[in-house]
Amino acid sequence: MTLASLIRTIPDHPKPGIQFRDVTTLLLDPEGLRLAVDGLADRHHGGKIDLVAGIEARGFIFGTAVAYRLGCGFVPLRKPGKLPGEKISRSFELEYGSDRIELHVGAVGAGARVLLVDDLIATGGTAEAAVSLLREVGARVVECAFVVALPELGGIVRLERAGCAVRWLCEFAGE
């Protein structure tokens, strides 16, 4: 069994030409879920991470489990209108449109060592916006970690050019 074998591909979702990588099938498999969480967390044991930041929505699933494994806190990066109180935001482009993410003001302290987690890296727009938000509040993004990478879409290179360490557990190349 590999993690990639547990991820379902849904063609033409959310629009024609997109091959959607659905991690919900991975989440259904107890061993696959354990391997994914451990794979994202294991290299960061020993107090190197203060917070895990997860990108809505599937980044919440993996990010909270990783935070639990590391014994640190979790901060959600949410879609517009979901966070009460004062927040900062960033807009970004997707393969199939645009969106925005938000972070509570005061949720991340200056100098905090943050592990950014999401289910998938494609074009990198969402993750780059997340890194920008975290850096704006003075956080140090130690790594951007993903379960799945789609290398041909350029997100890995985009984050590396922004000065980020990037890691992923499996990839779908050429798709």
C-alpha positions as a Markdown table, in Angstrom:
| # | Residue | x | y | z |
|---|---|---|---|---|
| 1 | Met | 0.0 | 0.0 | 0.0 |
| 2 | Thr | 1.1 | 3.5 | -0.8 |
| 3 | Leu | -0.5 | 6.8 | 0.1 |
| 4 | Ala | -1.1 | 7.6 | -3.5 |
| 5 | Ser | -3.0 | 4.3 | -4.0 |
| 6 | Leu | -5.4 | 5.5 | -1.3 |
| 7 | Ile | -6.2 | 8.8 | -3.0 |
| 8 | Arg | -9.2 | 8.8 | -5.4 |
| 9 | Thr | -9.0 | 10.9 | -8.6 |
| 10 | Ile | -12.2 | 12.6 | -9.7 |
| 11 | Pro | -12.0 | 13.8 | -13.3 |
| 12 | Asp | -13.4 | 17.2 | -14.4 |
| 13 | His | -14.0 | 18.5 | -10.8 |
| 14 | Pro | -14.7 | 21.3 | -10.1 |
| 15 | Lys | -14.5 | 22.1 | -13.8 |
| 16 | Pro | -13.5 | 20.3 | -17.0 |
| 17 | Gly | -9.8 | 19.5 | -17.3 |
| 18 | Ile | -9.2 | 19.4 | -13.5 |
| 19 | Gln | -8.1 | 16.0 | -12.0 |
| 20 | Phe | -9.3 | 16.4 | -8.4 |
| 21 | Arg | -7.2 | 14.4 | -5.9 |
| 22 | Asp | -9.7 | 13.4 | -3.2 |
| 23 | Val | -8.0 | 12.6 | 0.1 |
| 24 | Thr | -11.2 | 11.5 | 1.8 |
| 25 | Thr | -10.5 | 8.0 | 0.6 |
| 26 | Leu | -7.1 | 8.1 | 2.4 |
| 27 | Leu | -8.9 | 9.4 | 5.5 |
| 28 | Leu | -11.1 | 6.3 | 5.5 |
| 29 | Asp | -8.1 | 4.0 | 5.8 |
| 30 | Pro | -6.7 | 3.9 | 9.4 |
| 31 | Glu | -3.2 | 2.8 | 8.3 |
| 32 | Gly | -3.1 | 5.4 | 5.5 |
| 33 | Leu | -4.2 | 8.2 | 7.9 |
| 34 | Arg | -1.6 | 7.1 | 10.4 |
| 35 | Leu | 1.1 | 7.1 | 7.8 |
| 36 | Ala | 0.1 | 10.5 | 6.5 |
| 37 | Val | 0.0 | 12.2 | 9.9 |
| 38 | Asp | 3.2 | 10.5 | 11.0 |
| 39 | Gly | 4.9 | 11.4 | 7.7 |
| 40 | Leu | 4.0 | 15.1 | 8.2 |
| 41 | Ala | 5.0 | 15.2 | 11.9 |
| 42 | Asp | 7.9 | 12.9 | 12.5 |
| 43 | Arg | 10.8 | 15.1 | 11.4 |
| 44 | His | 9.6 | 18.0 | 13.6 |
| 45 | His | 9.6 | 16.3 | 17.1 |
| 46 | Gly | 11.8 | 17.8 | 19.7 |
| 47 | Gly | 10.3 | 21.3 | 20.2 |
| 48 | Lys | 11.2 | 22.7 | 16.8 |
| 49 | Ile | 7.6 | 23.8 | 16.1 |
| 50 | Asp | 5.5 | 26.2 | 18.2 |
| 51 | Leu | 2.3 | 26.0 | 16.0 |
| 52 | Val | 0.9 | 24.1 | 13.1 |
| 53 | Ala | -1.1 | 26.2 | 10.7 |
| 54 | Gly | -3.7 | 24.4 | 8.6 |
| 55 | Ile | -5.3 | 25.7 | 5.4 |
| 56 | Glu | -9.1 | 25.3 | 5.2 |
| 57 | Ala | -10.5 | 22.8 | 4.9 |
| 58 | Arg | -8.5 | 19.6 | 4.5 |
| 59 | Gly | -5.4 | 21.2 | 6.1 |
| 60 | Phe | -7.5 | 21.3 | 9.3 |
| 61 | Ile | -7.8 | 17.5 | 9.3 |
| 62 | Phe | -4.2 | 16.8 | 8.9 |
| 63 | Gly | -2.9 | 19.9 | 10.7 |
| 64 | Thr | -4.7 | 19.3 | 14.0 |
| 65 | Ala | -3.6 | 15.7 | 14.1 |
| 66 | Val | 0.0 | 16.8 | 13.4 |
| 67 | Ala | -0.2 | 19.5 | 16.1 |
| 68 | Tyr | -1.5 | 16.8 | 18.5 |
| 69 | Arg | 1.5 | 14.5 | 17.6 |
| 70 | Leu | 3.9 | 17.4 | 18.1 |
| 71 | Gly | 2.4 | 18.6 | 21.3 |
| 72 | Cys | 1.8 | 22.1 | 20.0 |
| 73 | Gly | -1.0 | 24.4 | 19.1 |
| 74 | Phe | -3.0 | 24.7 | 15.9 |
| 75 | Val | -4.1 | 27.8 | 14.1 |
| 76 | Pro | -6.7 | 27.7 | 11.3 |
| 77 | Leu | -6.3 | 29.7 | 8.1 |
| 78 | Arg | -9.9 | 30.2 | 7.1 |
| 79 | Lys | -12.0 | 31.2 | 4.1 |
| 80 | Pro | -13.7 | 34.7 | 4.3 |
| 81 | Gly | -16.4 | 35.2 | 6.8 |
| 82 | Lys | -15.6 | 32.3 | 9.0 |
| 83 | Leu | -13.5 | 34.0 | 11.7 |
| 84 | Pro | -15.1 | 36.3 | 14.2 |
| 85 | Gly | -13.1 | 39.3 | 15.4 |
| 86 | Glu | -10.2 | 41.2 | 13.9 |
| 87 | Lys | -8.3 | 39.4 | 11.1 |
| 88 | Ile | -5.9 | 39.9 | 8.3 |
| 89 | Ser | -6.4 | 38.4 | 4.8 |
| 90 | Arg | -4.7 | 37.5 | 1.5 |
| 91 | Ser | -6.3 | 36.9 | -1.9 |
| 92 | Phe | -4.9 | 34.3 | -4.2 |
| 93 | Glu | -5.5 | 32.6 | -7.6 |
| 94 | Leu | -6.5 | 29.0 | -8.0 |
| 95 | Glu | -6.3 | 26.8 | -11.1 |
| 96 | Tyr | -10.0 | 27.4 | -11.4 |
| 97 | Gly | -10.7 | 30.9 | -9.9 |
| 98 | Ser | -9.7 | 33.0 | -7.0 |
| 99 | Asp | -10.2 | 33.0 | -3.2 |
| 100 | Arg | -9.0 | 34.5 | 0.0 |
| 101 | Ile | -7.8 | 33.2 | 3.4 |
| 102 | Glu | -7.9 | 34.9 | 6.8 |
| 103 | Leu | -6.0 | 34.7 | 10.0 |
| 104 | His | -7.0 | 36.0 | 13.4 |
| 105 | Val | -4.9 | 39.0 | 14.6 |
| 106 | Gly | -2.9 | 37.9 | 17.6 |
| 107 | Ala | -3.3 | 34.1 | 16.9 |
| 108 | Val | 0.4 | 33.8 | 16.0 |
| 109 | Gly | 3.1 | 35.6 | 17.9 |
| 110 | Ala | 6.2 | 37.2 | 16.4 |
| 111 | Gly | 9.0 | 34.7 | 16.2 |
| 112 | Ala | 6.7 | 31.7 | 16.3 |
| 113 | Arg | 8.1 | 28.7 | 14.5 |
| 114 | Val | 5.2 | 27.5 | 12.3 |
| 115 | Leu | 4.7 | 24.3 | 10.3 |
| 116 | Leu | 2.2 | 25.0 | 7.4 |
| 117 | Val | 0.1 | 21.9 | 6.5 |
| 118 | Asp | -2.4 | 21.2 | 3.8 |
| 119 | Asp | -3.5 | 18.2 | 1.9 |
| 120 | Leu | -2.2 | 19.2 | -1.5 |
| 121 | Ile | 0.1 | 21.5 | -3.3 |
| 122 | Ala | -0.8 | 22.4 | -6.9 |
| 123 | Thr | -0.1 | 25.9 | -8.2 |
| 124 | Gly | 0.9 | 27.1 | -4.8 |
| 125 | Gly | -1.3 | 30.2 | -4.6 |
| 126 | Thr | -3.1 | 29.2 | -1.4 |
| 127 | Ala | 0.1 | 28.2 | 0.3 |
| 128 | Glu | 1.9 | 31.3 | -0.8 |
| 129 | Ala | -0.9 | 33.4 | 0.6 |
| 130 | Ala | -0.7 | 31.5 | 3.9 |
| 131 | Val | 3.0 | 32.0 | 4.1 |
| 132 | Ser | 2.5 | 35.7 | 3.4 |
| 133 | Leu | 0.0 | 36.0 | 6.2 |
| 134 | Leu | 2.2 | 34.2 | 8.7 |
| 135 | Arg | 5.2 | 36.2 | 7.8 |
| 136 | Glu | 3.3 | 39.5 | 8.1 |
| 137 | Val | 2.6 | 38.7 | 11.8 |
| 138 | Gly | 6.3 | 37.9 | 12.3 |
| 139 | Ala | 6.1 | 34.1 | 12.2 |
| 140 | Arg | 8.9 | 31.9 | 10.9 |
| 141 | Val | 7.5 | 29.3 | 8.5 |
| 142 | Val | 9.8 | 26.3 | 9.2 |
| 143 | Glu | 8.3 | 24.2 | 6.4 |
| 144 | Cys | 5.3 | 23.8 | 4.1 |
| 145 | Ala | 4.2 | 20.2 | 4.3 |
| 146 | Phe | 1.7 | 18.5 | 2.1 |
| 147 | Val | 0.3 | 15.0 | 1.7 |
| 148 | Val | 0.1 | 15.3 | -2.1 |
| 149 | Ala | 2.1 | 17.2 | -4.6 |
| 150 | Leu | 1.3 | 17.9 | -8.3 |
| 151 | Pro | 4.8 | 19.0 | -9.3 |
| 152 | Glu | 4.0 | 20.1 | -12.9 |
| 153 | Leu | 1.6 | 22.8 | -11.7 |
| 154 | Gly | 4.6 | 24.8 | -10.2 |
| 155 | Gly | 3.5 | 25.2 | -6.6 |
| 156 | Ile | 6.6 | 23.6 | -5.2 |
| 157 | Val | 9.0 | 25.9 | -7.2 |
| 158 | Arg | 6.8 | 28.9 | -6.3 |
| 159 | Leu | 7.1 | 28.3 | -2.6 |
| 160 | Glu | 10.8 | 27.5 | -2.9 |
| 161 | Arg | 11.3 | 30.8 | -4.7 |
| 162 | Ala | 9.5 | 32.5 | -1.8 |
| 163 | Gly | 12.2 | 31.0 | 0.5 |
| 164 | Cys | 10.2 | 28.1 | 1.9 |
| 165 | Ala | 11.3 | 24.6 | 2.6 |
| 166 | Val | 8.7 | 22.3 | 1.0 |
| 167 | Arg | 8.0 | 18.6 | 1.6 |
| 168 | Trp | 5.3 | 16.2 | 0.4 |
| 169 | Leu | 4.5 | 12.6 | 1.0 |
| 170 | Cys | 3.4 | 11.4 | -2.4 |
| 171 | Glu | 2.9 | 12.9 | -5.9 |
| 172 | Phe | 0.9 | 12.6 | -9.1 |
| 173 | Ala | 3.3 | 13.6 | -11.9 |
| 174 | Gly | 2.2 | 14.6 | -15.3 |
| 175 | Glu | -1.4 | 15.1 | -14.4 |
